[in-house]
């Protein structure tokens, strides 16, 4: 069931989104060779708690950290660790969520670590632009398929592939709500978008095949061919004036 949010709900969700975004970019500023992913996770948790919220991901379904930190060929759900040390040329996808006064904010960004390859730069740039292509279709009267089709069209036109095993989702009092928001689809198909809906649009784009596999820890999801993957995400409100990004810094 899709739950529509009131203007008052959205005002608090904007605060949750700002906290989540602030934590995300605080960690992003710390991305450099020699830093462990656990150090980044600590920065995120401390930032969120300092701002009166709690990490949405910590303990969610048993997840053991405050953020998902996914390096290079890890698509999503990377578990931070003290022994995972960033190296020059890595790309680092960080996904954070903040739960504030009963509402969640959820966002992700892929950061370069040191000097990254042109291939990596182009993948990150394409994935971020694909996100905004999707956001541009998040208007009342459109359908979920319009968002996914826009993301898919932009990425595939540049010879990248769109992950299909994992999708975006509704956001609200629960971290994951209806509807699902795939990063692929057919224009004019799917749930109709209405004012008051809040969704997380989150392209996961691979340099090679779209196929992925989940490792034995039950979380870490990698590209099946070992090639790079990038991930960008915003929480977006559907309003009569158009899409409003709630996870702005």
DRENZARO-797671 format. One record per residue (C-alpha): x, y, z; residue number from 1. Coordinates in nm, 3 decimals. Example, Ala and Ser with C-alpha at 12.3 -4.5 7.8 and 13.67 -1.06 7.14 Angstrom:
// residues 2
1.230 | -0.450 | 0.780 | 1
1.367 | -0.106 | 0.714 | 2
END
This chain:
// residues 249
0.000 | 0.000 | 0.000 | 1
0.133 | 0.341 | -0.099 | 2
0.120 | 0.592 | 0.188 | 3
0.080 | 0.959 | 0.096 | 4
0.255 | 1.212 | 0.317 | 5
0.116 | 1.544 | 0.437 | 6
0.300 | 1.876 | 0.413 | 7
0.386 | 1.839 | 0.782 | 8
0.523 | 1.489 | 0.723 | 9
0.735 | 1.616 | 0.436 | 10
0.883 | 1.895 | 0.646 | 11
1.016 | 1.641 | 0.898 | 12
1.128 | 1.408 | 0.620 | 13
1.329 | 1.696 | 0.477 | 14
1.513 | 1.720 | 0.809 | 15
1.575 | 1.345 | 0.809 | 16
1.703 | 1.378 | 0.454 | 17
1.935 | 1.664 | 0.541 | 18
2.086 | 1.463 | 0.826 | 19
2.135 | 1.159 | 0.603 | 20
2.287 | 1.373 | 0.329 | 21
2.513 | 1.552 | 0.577 | 22
2.644 | 1.221 | 0.707 | 23
2.696 | 1.091 | 0.355 | 24
2.905 | 1.387 | 0.247 | 25
3.098 | 1.406 | 0.575 | 26
3.213 | 1.052 | 0.501 | 27
3.276 | 1.141 | 0.139 | 28
3.516 | 1.417 | 0.241 | 29
3.714 | 1.156 | 0.435 | 30
3.753 | 0.920 | 0.138 | 31
4.124 | 0.896 | 0.061 | 32
4.390 | 0.626 | 0.029 | 33
4.477 | 0.464 | 0.362 | 34
4.138 | 0.517 | 0.527 | 35
3.939 | 0.209 | 0.631 | 36
3.572 | 0.170 | 0.548 | 37
3.510 | 0.124 | 0.921 | 38
3.647 | 0.474 | 0.983 | 39
3.397 | 0.609 | 0.732 | 40
3.117 | 0.419 | 0.903 | 41
3.216 | 0.572 | 1.237 | 42
3.202 | 0.923 | 1.088 | 43
2.853 | 0.851 | 0.958 | 44
2.719 | 0.714 | 1.284 | 45
2.864 | 0.999 | 1.490 | 46
2.723 | 1.261 | 1.252 | 47
2.374 | 1.111 | 1.253 | 48
2.362 | 1.069 | 1.630 | 49
2.503 | 1.419 | 1.689 | 50
2.206 | 1.556 | 1.494 | 51
1.948 | 1.377 | 1.706 | 52
1.875 | 1.088 | 1.471 | 53
1.977 | 0.726 | 1.448 | 54
2.125 | 0.533 | 1.155 | 55
1.844 | 0.370 | 0.957 | 56
2.061 | 0.079 | 0.850 | 57
2.213 | -0.022 | 1.184 | 58
2.050 | -0.353 | 1.278 | 59
1.808 | -0.335 | 0.984 | 60
1.745 | -0.698 | 0.892 | 61
2.054 | -0.777 | 1.094 | 62
2.286 | -0.541 | 0.903 | 63
2.587 | -0.483 | 1.131 | 64
2.688 | -0.125 | 1.043 | 65
2.555 | 0.228 | 1.012 | 66
2.611 | 0.255 | 0.638 | 67
2.662 | 0.038 | 0.334 | 68
3.007 | 0.106 | 0.188 | 69
3.072 | -0.067 | -0.143 | 70
3.410 | -0.049 | -0.318 | 71
3.478 | -0.097 | -0.691 | 72
3.291 | -0.411 | -0.807 | 73
3.069 | -0.419 | -0.497 | 74
2.732 | -0.294 | -0.616 | 75
2.551 | -0.242 | -0.284 | 76
2.536 | -0.357 | 0.080 | 77
2.910 | -0.362 | 0.140 | 78
2.984 | -0.416 | 0.511 | 79
3.243 | -0.169 | 0.650 | 80
3.550 | -0.321 | 0.813 | 81
3.875 | -0.214 | 0.977 | 82
4.073 | -0.433 | 0.739 | 83
3.923 | -0.287 | 0.423 | 84
4.166 | -0.005 | 0.344 | 85
4.094 | 0.228 | 0.055 | 86
4.351 | 0.252 | -0.220 | 87
4.428 | 0.514 | -0.483 | 88
4.197 | 0.462 | -0.780 | 89
3.911 | 0.299 | -0.589 | 90
3.554 | 0.415 | -0.632 | 91
3.353 | 0.409 | -0.309 | 92
2.973 | 0.392 | -0.303 | 93
2.833 | 0.506 | 0.033 | 94
2.465 | 0.458 | 0.118 | 95
2.331 | 0.622 | 0.434 | 96
1.995 | 0.656 | 0.605 | 97
1.881 | 0.862 | 0.902 | 98
1.571 | 0.802 | 1.115 | 99
1.452 | 1.131 | 1.266 | 100
1.129 | 1.197 | 1.459 | 101
0.962 | 0.894 | 1.306 | 102
1.075 | 0.938 | 0.944 | 103
1.360 | 0.814 | 0.725 | 104
1.590 | 0.983 | 0.476 | 105
1.791 | 0.763 | 0.238 | 106
2.064 | 0.854 | -0.011 | 107
2.381 | 0.732 | -0.177 | 108
2.679 | 0.869 | -0.369 | 109
2.985 | 0.715 | -0.534 | 110
3.306 | 0.896 | -0.444 | 111
3.645 | 0.875 | -0.616 | 112
3.942 | 0.780 | -0.398 | 113
4.251 | 0.962 | -0.515 | 114
4.319 | 0.942 | -0.887 | 115
4.061 | 0.723 | -1.057 | 116
4.057 | 0.598 | -1.415 | 117
3.869 | 0.767 | -1.698 | 118
3.650 | 0.458 | -1.713 | 119
3.555 | 0.504 | -1.348 | 120
3.492 | 0.878 | -1.390 | 121
3.262 | 0.818 | -1.686 | 122
3.069 | 0.546 | -1.504 | 123
3.015 | 0.767 | -1.198 | 124
2.913 | 1.065 | -1.410 | 125
2.670 | 0.856 | -1.615 | 126
2.511 | 0.701 | -1.306 | 127
2.461 | 1.037 | -1.139 | 128
2.310 | 1.186 | -1.453 | 129
2.086 | 0.880 | -1.491 | 130
1.955 | 0.950 | -1.140 | 131
1.854 | 1.302 | -1.239 | 132
1.698 | 1.174 | -1.561 | 133
1.480 | 0.955 | -1.340 | 134
1.403 | 1.237 | -1.097 | 135
1.286 | 1.457 | -1.386 | 136
1.005 | 1.208 | -1.452 | 137
0.887 | 1.202 | -1.087 | 138
0.584 | 1.424 | -1.145 | 139
0.214 | 1.372 | -1.072 | 140
0.035 | 1.181 | -1.345 | 141
0.343 | 0.995 | -1.462 | 142
0.398 | 0.632 | -1.370 | 143
0.679 | 0.440 | -1.206 | 144
0.774 | 0.300 | -1.547 | 145
0.850 | 0.652 | -1.672 | 146
1.119 | 0.689 | -1.406 | 147
1.278 | 0.351 | -1.472 | 148
1.266 | 0.395 | -1.848 | 149
1.446 | 0.730 | -1.823 | 150
1.725 | 0.580 | -1.610 | 151
1.757 | 0.275 | -1.835 | 152
1.758 | 0.474 | -2.157 | 153
2.030 | 0.711 | -2.038 | 154
2.260 | 0.436 | -1.905 | 155
2.217 | 0.188 | -2.187 | 156
2.271 | 0.457 | -2.452 | 157
2.621 | 0.487 | -2.305 | 158
2.681 | 0.110 | -2.317 | 159
2.631 | 0.048 | -1.946 | 160
2.393 | -0.200 | -1.787 | 161
2.125 | -0.150 | -1.524 | 162
2.107 | -0.382 | -1.223 | 163
1.765 | -0.546 | -1.207 | 164
1.795 | -0.764 | -0.898 | 165
1.766 | -0.459 | -0.669 | 166
1.545 | -0.153 | -0.707 | 167
1.446 | 0.173 | -0.545 | 168
1.147 | 0.198 | -0.311 | 169
0.903 | 0.410 | -0.122 | 170
1.033 | 0.586 | 0.191 | 171
0.850 | 0.707 | 0.500 | 172
0.795 | 0.586 | 0.853 | 173
0.950 | 0.264 | 0.724 | 174
1.280 | 0.262 | 0.538 | 175
1.132 | 0.047 | 0.260 | 176
0.770 | 0.105 | 0.161 | 177
0.560 | 0.058 | -0.150 | 178
0.601 | 0.113 | -0.435 | 179
0.910 | -0.054 | -0.577 | 180
1.098 | 0.180 | -0.811 | 181
1.296 | -0.018 | -1.071 | 182
1.574 | 0.148 | -1.269 | 183
1.430 | 0.002 | -1.588 | 184
1.081 | -0.010 | -1.731 | 185
0.828 | 0.092 | -1.991 | 186
0.691 | 0.447 | -2.013 | 187
0.326 | 0.469 | -1.911 | 188
0.333 | 0.149 | -1.706 | 189
0.329 | 0.087 | -1.332 | 190
0.193 | 0.272 | -1.029 | 191
0.068 | 0.622 | -1.102 | 192
0.258 | 0.900 | -0.924 | 193
0.051 | 1.117 | -0.689 | 194
0.133 | 1.424 | -0.479 | 195
0.244 | 1.312 | -0.134 | 196
0.430 | 1.003 | -0.252 | 197
0.794 | 0.979 | -0.142 | 198
1.032 | 0.747 | -0.323 | 199
1.400 | 0.660 | -0.326 | 200
1.533 | 0.662 | -0.681 | 201
1.867 | 0.481 | -0.687 | 202
2.035 | 0.374 | -1.009 | 203
2.290 | 0.094 | -0.972 | 204
2.482 | 0.092 | -1.298 | 205
2.748 | -0.159 | -1.404 | 206
3.034 | -0.112 | -1.647 | 207
2.981 | -0.466 | -1.776 | 208
2.701 | -0.720 | -1.739 | 209
2.393 | -0.639 | -1.530 | 210
2.427 | -0.973 | -1.351 | 211
2.519 | -0.967 | -0.980 | 212
2.573 | -1.220 | -0.703 | 213
2.543 | -1.202 | -0.325 | 214
2.841 | -1.323 | -0.121 | 215
2.827 | -1.571 | 0.166 | 216
2.775 | -1.297 | 0.427 | 217
2.426 | -1.256 | 0.283 | 218
2.473 | -0.883 | 0.218 | 219
2.768 | -0.794 | -0.002 | 220
2.649 | -0.784 | -0.364 | 221
2.911 | -0.781 | -0.640 | 222
2.911 | -0.766 | -1.018 | 223
2.920 | -1.117 | -1.161 | 224
3.197 | -1.024 | -1.405 | 225
3.410 | -0.831 | -1.153 | 226
3.378 | -0.498 | -1.334 | 227
3.302 | -0.163 | -1.168 | 228
2.963 | -0.052 | -1.043 | 229
2.835 | 0.289 | -0.928 | 230
2.535 | 0.384 | -0.713 | 231
2.361 | 0.719 | -0.662 | 232
2.037 | 0.782 | -0.473 | 233
1.805 | 1.058 | -0.356 | 234
1.482 | 1.053 | -0.157 | 235
1.230 | 1.245 | -0.368 | 236
0.885 | 1.381 | -0.286 | 237
0.620 | 1.394 | -0.558 | 238
0.450 | 1.734 | -0.536 | 239
0.212 | 1.942 | -0.745 | 240
0.508 | 2.167 | -0.825 | 241
0.726 | 1.879 | -0.943 | 242
0.987 | 1.656 | -0.779 | 243
1.144 | 1.781 | -0.455 | 244
1.472 | 1.624 | -0.344 | 245
1.457 | 1.573 | 0.033 | 246
1.818 | 1.455 | 0.070 | 247
1.995 | 1.777 | -0.016 | 248
2.311 | 1.868 | 0.179 | 249
END
